[in-house]
Amino acid sequence: MEYQHGGDIYTNNVTMDYSANINPLGLPLGVKEALYKAADSCSFYPDSQSIRLRKELARFHGVPAENIICGNGAADLIFQVVQALKPKNALLIAPSFLEYEQALKASSCSIGHYCLKEESGFRLSEKELIDWLEKNGIDIQMLFLCNPNNPTGFAIEKEAMEGILEYSRDHGIFCVVDECFNEFLQEPERYSVLDLIGNGGYENVFLLKAFTKLYAMAGLRLGYGICTGREVLDQMNLIRQPWSVSSLAQAAGEAALLETEYVKRTRQEITCEREYLKSVLSSLGFLVFDSMANYIFFRDLRPEAPGKEKLLYKQLLDRKVLIRSCSNYRGLDDTYYRICVKLRKENEEFLSILKSIVTEGK
C-alpha cells in the first residue's frame, strides 16, 4: 500500500525532510532528561490508565482528569472514538487529514464530503457548512473538524466553531475536533474550543490533541482527548489496548508540559519563518495559501506542472529533498503541495534548491 503521509524518510533517500510538520527545535532538553531517567522503568508494565499524566494534563488545561483519555498518538484515538461510537454515516471536510477516512472505512461507515473551494482559499465557513447541511438534509452521526486544517493550515475562530458544535448538538451529530496544530498558532486560545466544552453542555464533542508535533515527539507516540461525555470515554476505555501508552511516552508527556519557554520560542520562530517562506514561495511564482500553522500549503503554477505527475515532488526528490505531495487528498491534484516550516538556515538551503529548479526551467 502506498505511504499516505509525510515523513517517509525510510523508503526515500533524502538529506532534507520538509514533508513532516514537526517542531524544528527538536525534542526539548527536559523531555530528553525525563526519558533517560525513565529508562529503568521499562522493565515494568506502564500504567494502563496514565494516571499521573492525566493529572498533569488536567492541571495544565484546567479540566477534570476523568475527562481525559490518552493514546498511542492522535491516530490511535481517532480509530478508538470511531470504533466506540460506530457511526453509520459521517461527514468529512475536504481536503483534510487522511486518517479520519481510514478510521471510518475500517468501521464500515458511509462517508460524505463537504469540499472546500480554492477560490475562497480553502477556508471553512461555518455558515456555509450549516446552510449546506440544512439544504441537503444530510443525515450524519459524526463530523470531523481539523482546526487549523491539514493540509491548508487555516484556522477558524472558536466563535465560528461554536456555531457548528451547537448545530451538531441539536441534530445528534458527534464532533471530533482535531487541535493537534493549535499550539503553533500565535493566539491558540482564540481558536480552541477547550473552554467551550470545559464549561459543559457539549457532551457531543471529542477534542483531540497530541504531543507529536509541538514537542517533536513523533517517535514516542502520545496523544490525548478531552471529552465531557462519560459514556463515550467509558466505551473507548473498553475497546482500547490496555498498555497503549508506554512508560517512556508518559514520562516524556509530563516533562513536556513544563516546557513553557520552549513553546514560546517555537511560536516566535514559526511565525517569522512561515512568513519568510510564504514570501519567497510567492516570489517564485507559486500560489501560496494563507497558512497560520507550522506548514505551508501551495500550488505549482508552472505550465508544465499539470501534465507531469508530481513534477515538483520528483524534482526535489532527485535532489534528496522530500516534500508532501497533496495529490492523495480529496479535491486536490498533482500540483498541490505542503511543506513544513523549519529554522532559517535550513529554510535558506531549501529555498536555494527550489530556486534552482524554477530558474532551470526558464
C-alpha positions as CSV (number, residue, x, y, z in Angstrom):
1,M,0.0,0.0,0.0
2,E,1.3,3.5,-0.9
3,Y,2.5,5.5,2.1
4,Q,-0.2,8.1,2.8
5,H,1.6,10.7,5.0
6,G,4.6,12.9,5.3
7,G,7.9,11.8,6.9
8,D,8.6,8.8,4.7
9,I,12.4,9.0,5.2
10,Y,12.7,5.2,5.3
11,T,11.9,4.4,1.7
12,N,13.3,7.6,0.2
13,N,17.0,8.6,0.1
14,V,16.8,12.2,1.5
15,T,19.0,14.6,3.3
16,M,16.3,17.2,3.9
17,D,12.7,16.3,5.0
18,Y,10.2,19.1,4.5
19,S,7.2,16.7,4.4
20,A,6.5,16.2,8.2
21,N,5.2,19.1,10.3
22,I,7.4,18.6,13.3
23,N,8.8,21.3,15.6
24,P,12.2,22.3,14.1
25,L,13.6,23.0,17.6
26,G,13.7,19.3,18.2
27,L,13.0,17.3,21.4
28,P,13.1,19.6,24.4
29,L,16.1,19.1,26.8
30,G,13.7,18.5,29.7
31,V,12.0,15.7,27.8
32,K,15.3,14.1,26.9
33,E,16.3,14.1,30.6
34,A,12.9,12.6,31.6
35,L,13.3,9.8,29.0
36,Y,16.8,9.0,30.3
37,K,15.5,8.8,33.9
38,A,12.5,6.7,32.9
39,A,14.6,4.1,31.0
40,D,14.9,1.8,34.1
41,S,11.1,1.7,34.3
42,C,10.9,-0.1,31.0
43,S,11.3,-3.4,33.0
44,F,7.8,-2.9,34.3
45,Y,4.4,-2.6,32.6
46,P,3.3,1.1,32.1
47,D,0.4,2.5,34.0
48,S,-2.5,1.4,31.7
49,Q,-4.6,4.4,32.9
50,S,-1.8,7.0,32.6
51,I,-3.0,8.4,35.9
52,R,-0.1,10.8,36.6
53,L,0.0,12.1,33.1
54,R,-3.8,12.7,33.1
55,K,-3.5,14.6,36.4
56,E,-0.8,16.8,34.9
57,L,-2.9,17.4,31.8
58,A,-5.9,18.2,33.9
59,R,-3.9,20.8,35.8
60,F,-2.4,22.2,32.6
61,H,-5.8,22.6,30.8
62,G,-8.0,23.2,33.8
63,V,-10.3,20.3,33.2
64,P,-11.1,17.2,35.4
65,A,-8.7,14.2,34.9
66,E,-11.7,11.9,34.3
67,N,-12.5,13.8,31.1
68,I,-9.1,12.9,29.6
69,I,-8.0,9.8,27.8
70,C,-4.5,9.1,26.5
71,G,-3.5,7.1,23.4
72,N,-0.7,5.9,21.3
73,G,-0.6,9.1,19.3
74,A,-3.7,11.1,18.0
75,A,-4.3,8.4,15.3
76,D,-4.9,5.8,17.9
77,L,-7.6,7.9,19.5
78,I,-9.2,8.7,16.1
79,F,-9.7,4.9,15.5
80,Q,-10.9,4.4,19.1
81,V,-13.6,7.1,19.0
82,V,-14.9,5.8,15.7
83,Q,-15.0,2.2,16.9
84,A,-16.6,3.3,20.2
85,L,-19.5,5.2,18.5
86,K,-19.7,3.2,15.3
87,P,-21.5,5.9,13.2
88,K,-23.4,4.7,10.1
89,N,-22.9,8.0,8.3
90,A,-20.1,10.6,8.7
91,L,-19.1,13.8,7.1
92,L,-15.5,14.9,6.3
93,I,-14.3,18.3,5.2
94,A,-12.1,18.0,2.1
95,P,-9.3,18.4,1.9
96,S,-8.4,17.3,5.4
97,F,-6.3,14.8,7.4
98,L,-6.5,11.3,5.8
99,E,-6.6,9.3,9.0
100,Y,-10.3,10.2,9.6
101,E,-11.4,8.5,6.4
102,Q,-9.2,5.5,7.1
103,A,-10.7,5.0,10.6
104,L,-14.3,5.4,9.3
105,K,-13.8,2.9,6.5
106,A,-12.4,0.4,9.0
107,S,-15.7,0.7,10.8
108,S,-17.7,0.2,7.6
109,C,-19.1,3.8,7.9
110,S,-20.6,5.6,4.9
111,I,-18.7,8.8,4.3
112,G,-19.8,12.0,2.7
113,H,-17.6,15.0,1.9
114,Y,-18.0,18.8,2.1
115,C,-15.5,20.2,-0.3
116,L,-13.7,23.5,0.3
117,K,-13.2,25.8,-2.6
118,E,-9.9,27.1,-3.9
119,E,-11.5,30.5,-4.8
120,S,-12.2,31.0,-1.1
121,G,-8.6,29.9,-0.1
122,F,-9.9,26.5,1.0
123,R,-11.3,28.2,4.1
124,L,-14.2,26.7,6.0
125,S,-17.2,29.0,6.6
126,E,-19.4,27.7,9.4
127,K,-22.5,29.4,7.9
128,E,-22.0,27.9,4.5
129,L,-21.4,24.5,6.0
130,I,-24.6,24.7,8.2
131,D,-26.6,26.0,5.2
132,W,-25.3,23.1,3.1
133,L,-26.3,20.6,5.7
134,E,-29.8,22.1,6.0
135,K,-30.4,22.4,2.3
136,N,-29.3,18.9,1.5
137,G,-30.9,17.2,4.6
138,I,-27.7,15.4,5.3
139,D,-28.2,12.6,7.9
140,I,-24.9,12.1,9.7
141,Q,-23.9,10.9,13.2
142,M,-20.2,12.1,13.1
143,L,-18.3,15.1,11.9
144,F,-14.6,15.6,11.9
145,L,-13.2,19.1,12.1
146,C,-9.5,19.8,11.9
147,N,-8.5,23.3,13.3
148,P,-6.1,24.5,12.0
149,N,-6.9,22.4,9.0
150,N,-4.3,20.0,7.5
151,P,-3.0,20.5,4.8
152,T,-4.3,24.1,4.3
153,G,-3.1,25.5,7.7
154,F,-6.1,27.8,8.0
155,A,-7.9,28.0,11.4
156,I,-11.3,29.3,12.2
157,E,-12.1,31.2,15.5
158,K,-13.8,29.5,18.3
159,E,-17.0,31.5,17.9
160,A,-17.4,30.0,14.4
161,M,-16.6,26.6,15.8
162,E,-19.2,27.1,18.5
163,G,-21.9,27.6,15.8
164,I,-21.0,24.3,14.2
165,L,-20.9,22.5,17.6
166,E,-24.3,23.9,18.6
167,Y,-25.8,22.9,15.3
168,S,-24.3,19.4,15.7
169,R,-25.5,19.0,19.3
170,D,-29.1,20.0,18.2
171,H,-29.0,17.5,15.3
172,G,-27.5,14.5,17.1
173,I,-24.1,14.8,15.5
174,F,-20.9,13.8,17.4
175,C,-18.0,16.2,16.6
176,V,-14.3,15.2,16.7
177,V,-12.3,18.4,16.8
178,D,-8.7,17.9,16.0
179,E,-6.5,20.6,17.5
180,C,-3.1,18.9,17.1
181,F,-1.6,22.0,15.5
182,N,-3.4,24.6,17.6
183,E,-0.4,25.4,19.8
184,F,1.6,26.6,16.8
185,L,-0.9,29.5,16.4
186,Q,0.0,32.9,17.6
187,E,-3.1,33.1,19.8
188,P,-4.1,29.4,20.3
189,E,-6.9,30.2,22.8
190,R,-8.7,32.3,20.1
191,Y,-9.2,29.2,18.1
192,S,-9.6,26.4,20.6
193,V,-12.9,25.0,21.8
194,L,-11.4,23.8,25.1
195,D,-13.1,26.4,27.3
196,L,-16.4,25.8,25.5
197,I,-16.6,22.1,26.2
198,G,-15.0,22.6,29.6
199,N,-17.9,24.6,30.7
200,G,-20.3,21.8,30.0
201,G,-23.1,21.3,27.5
202,Y,-21.1,19.8,24.7
203,E,-21.0,16.1,25.5
204,N,-21.2,15.6,21.8
205,V,-17.6,16.8,21.3
206,F,-14.3,15.0,21.5
207,L,-11.3,17.3,21.5
208,L,-8.2,15.8,20.1
209,K,-4.6,16.9,21.0
210,A,-1.1,15.5,20.8
211,F,2.5,15.9,21.9
212,T,3.7,14.7,18.5
213,K,4.1,17.9,16.5
214,L,4.6,20.6,19.1
215,Y,7.2,18.8,21.2
216,A,8.8,16.9,18.3
217,M,7.8,13.6,19.9
218,A,6.6,11.8,16.8
219,G,8.6,8.7,17.5
220,L,7.3,8.4,21.1
221,R,3.6,8.3,20.1
222,L,1.5,10.3,22.6
223,G,-1.9,11.9,22.0
224,Y,-4.9,12.6,24.3
225,G,-8.5,13.5,24.1
226,I,-10.8,15.7,26.2
227,C,-14.5,14.9,26.4
228,T,-17.3,15.5,28.9
229,G,-19.3,12.6,27.5
230,R,-18.7,9.9,30.1
231,E,-20.3,7.2,28.0
232,V,-18.0,7.9,25.1
233,L,-14.9,7.7,27.2
234,D,-16.1,4.6,29.0
235,Q,-16.7,2.9,25.7
236,M,-13.3,3.9,24.4
237,N,-11.6,2.6,27.5
238,L,-13.4,-0.8,26.9
239,I,-12.0,-1.2,23.4
240,R,-8.5,0.3,23.7
241,Q,-5.4,-1.8,24.3
242,P,-4.5,-1.7,28.0
243,W,-0.8,-0.7,27.6
244,S,-1.1,1.5,24.5
245,V,0.9,4.4,26.1
246,S,4.4,3.4,27.1
247,S,6.1,4.4,30.3
248,L,8.6,6.4,28.3
249,A,5.8,8.3,26.5
250,Q,4.0,9.1,29.8
251,A,7.2,10.4,31.4
252,A,8.0,12.5,28.3
253,G,4.5,13.9,28.3
254,E,4.7,15.0,31.9
255,A,8.1,16.7,31.3
256,A,6.9,18.4,28.1
257,L,4.1,20.2,29.9
258,L,6.8,22.1,31.8
259,E,8.4,23.4,28.7
260,T,6.7,26.8,28.5
261,E,9.7,28.8,27.3
262,Y,10.3,26.2,24.6
263,V,6.7,26.7,23.4
264,K,7.0,30.4,23.5
265,R,10.2,30.3,21.4
266,T,8.5,27.8,19.0
267,R,5.7,30.3,18.2
268,Q,8.2,33.1,17.6
269,E,10.4,31.1,15.3
270,I,7.5,29.5,13.4
271,T,5.7,32.9,12.8
272,C,8.8,34.6,11.5
273,E,10.0,31.7,9.3
274,R,6.5,30.9,8.0
275,E,6.1,34.5,6.6
276,Y,9.6,34.3,5.2
277,L,8.9,31.1,3.3
278,K,5.5,32.3,2.1
279,S,7.0,35.4,0.7
280,V,9.8,33.7,-1.2
281,L,7.5,31.0,-2.5
282,S,5.1,33.7,-3.8
283,S,8.0,35.5,-5.5
284,L,9.0,32.2,-7.3
285,G,5.5,32.1,-8.8
286,F,3.8,29.6,-6.6
287,L,0.2,30.1,-5.4
288,V,0.6,30.3,-1.6
289,F,-2.4,29.9,0.6
290,D,-2.8,31.7,3.9
291,S,-1.5,29.1,6.4
292,M,-1.5,30.0,10.1
293,A,0.3,26.9,11.3
294,N,3.8,25.4,11.1
295,Y,3.3,24.3,7.5
296,I,2.6,25.9,4.2
297,F,0.1,24.8,1.5
298,F,0.8,25.9,-2.1
299,R,0.2,25.2,-5.7
300,D,2.7,24.8,-8.5
301,L,1.5,27.1,-11.3
302,R,4.2,26.3,-13.8
303,P,2.7,25.5,-17.2
304,E,4.4,22.1,-17.3
305,A,3.2,21.0,-13.8
306,P,-0.4,19.7,-14.7
307,G,0.9,17.4,-17.4
308,K,3.6,15.7,-15.3
309,E,2.7,13.5,-12.3
310,K,4.0,15.2,-9.0
311,L,6.6,17.2,-11.0
312,L,7.9,19.4,-8.2
313,Y,7.9,16.4,-5.8
314,K,10.1,14.4,-8.1
315,Q,12.4,17.3,-9.0
316,L,13.1,17.9,-5.3
317,L,13.4,14.2,-4.5
318,D,16.1,14.0,-7.2
319,R,18.0,16.5,-5.1
320,K,17.3,14.4,-1.9
321,V,14.7,16.8,-0.6
322,L,11.3,15.4,0.5
323,I,8.1,17.5,0.4
324,R,4.5,16.4,0.9
325,S,2.6,15.9,-2.4
326,C,-1.1,16.5,-1.6
327,S,-2.4,14.6,-4.7
328,N,-4.0,11.9,-2.5
329,Y,-6.2,14.5,-0.7
330,R,-9.7,14.6,-1.9
331,G,-10.3,17.5,-4.3
332,L,-6.6,18.1,-4.9
333,D,-4.3,17.1,-7.7
334,D,-0.5,16.7,-8.5
335,T,0.1,20.5,-8.5
336,Y,-0.7,20.9,-4.7
337,Y,2.0,20.6,-2.1
338,R,2.7,21.1,1.6
339,I,6.0,21.9,3.3
340,C,6.8,22.3,6.9
341,V,8.4,25.4,8.5
342,K,12.0,24.9,9.8
343,L,14.7,27.3,11.1
344,R,16.3,30.0,8.9
345,K,19.5,28.1,7.9
346,E,17.5,25.0,6.6
347,N,14.9,27.2,5.0
348,E,17.5,29.1,3.1
349,E,19.1,25.9,1.9
350,F,15.7,24.6,0.8
351,L,14.7,27.7,-1.0
352,S,18.1,27.8,-2.8
353,I,17.4,24.3,-4.2
354,L,13.8,25.3,-5.1
355,K,15.0,28.4,-6.9
356,S,17.5,26.4,-8.9
357,I,14.6,24.1,-10.1
358,V,12.4,27.1,-11.0
359,T,15.1,29.0,-12.9
360,E,16.3,25.9,-14.6
361,G,13.0,25.5,-16.4
362,K,13.1,29.1,-17.8
